Every structure is written in C-alpha cells, then in structure tokens.
C-alpha cells in the first residue's frame, strides 16, 4: 500500500509543479555548453547533447534516461 500512496503523491507533486510553470524554459544554447551540465562529460559526435524540455539544461543521454512529454508545452 505504501508504494501506491508514494506513487500518487509523486504524481500529485509533479502535477503541482507543472501547473506552476507558466512558460517553457529557455534552452541553453549549444555553443555555451561543451559538456553535460550534470556529469561534465564532453559532448562529441558520439555523445550527443539533449536539451531538457523541463529545465532547458543540456545533458548527455546517460544523464537523461527517461523521456516524458510535457503536455503543457
């Protein structure tokens, strides 16, 4: 039972956060970030950068394993 309650609270918290965001984040320009903003790994032809649709940071695939649409945007 605790797992379901935790999942519901997590979903409710996510929904509150999405409601509080009024505009999409500004993306960090590609030429500003040569490394992942989380693990500091250098981007290259093999390690591509990903722009987080939620916060705008540039991260590598290893630091961005989950993909989820943000319906609001």
Buried (B, 14 or more C-beta within 10 A) or exposed (E): EEEEEEEEEEEEEEEEEEEEEEEEBEBBEEEEBEBBBBEEBEBEEEEEBBBBBBEEBBBBEEBBEEEEEEEEE
